[in-house]
Amino acid sequence: MQDKIFEFKVQIKGVKPSVYRVIQVPSDFTFFQLHVAIQIAFDWENAHWHIFNIDGEEIGIDDDDAFVPPLDETAIKLNEKVHSIKQKSEYTYDFGDNWDHQITLMKILNKKEDETYPKCVRGARNSIPEDIGGVWGFMEFKEIINDKNHPRYKEMSEWYEATEYDEDDFDKNLLNKEYEKFDTICEYFDEPI
């Protein structure tokens, strides 16, 4: 599957309403490059460990403490493990907050010479703040930040560095502007946490 584009739907599990991105990446991207594309898509900061799980195999970075080290994400290309439409895999980011993402291969496309990749074709909802405390912490955050009378509003707005959180705020054009800096961000993310 050389010179193909994989279109993935990447959805954060357990969050209602659904937070997802549909991104297109070259099939010869490594899993590390997919990690970076996901980090950018959800405005994560690469501040925590992560792991992919596809067909029972773990792919990631060896943290030296793993009983069974994962396969090296910098050495494995997507087209070595991803083969069919609707194939699902998982990506977990931040083993404390446990942001589990379901990744579904939606389409296999021909690469267009005039396009740059990765690219976001659609998505829904705002990014979730880093270190919010997982799904339950995020639900509590939304309740507090959107109620100026909540006793913890001042504390939360200072931590978040904003006075409100628009759950529906998503702009794929802004995300694609970030993707224009993809190679630079990959170099910056080269070393995890």
C-alpha positions, 0 to 999 in steps of 0.5 A: 500500500505504497503512495496511499492515504489512510483516513482515520476517525480518531475518537476519544472514548467515554466522552459525551458528546463525542470528541473526534477528528477525521485525519488523513495520513500517508500509509507509510507514516510510522506509528510515531508520526501517527502519534504526533498527528493525534497529539496535534489533532487534540491539542495534547502536549506530548507530556505523558506516555502513550501506547498503541494497541492493534490486533493485540500488539502494543506499539510505542516507546520502551520505557525500560519498566515494561515487562514486555516492551512494546514494538518500536513505534519509530520503526513500524509503518502504518501499512505494516499493521493496518490492512482493511477498512473498518479495522480498529485499533486503540491509542492510550495517552496519559496513563493517569488520565487514561485518554483512550482513543478508538482509531478506525480506518475509514478509507484508503485513498490515492495520494494527491500530489497537490495535497499536504499531509497530515490533514484534518477533514472533519471533527467535532468538539473542542480539545480537552485540556491536558491533565484534567483528571480523565473523563470524570475530571473533564465533566467536573471541569465543564460544570465549574468553568461554565458557572461563574457562581461555582465556588471553584470557578476562580480556581479553575479559570485561573488554572485553565487560563480562560474564563469559559470553555466552549465545548463545541469550538472546533476549527479544522482550518486552524488544525490544518495550519498546525499540521503545516508545521508537522515536520518541526513538531515531529522533531520537537516531539522526538523525545517523549516527555 
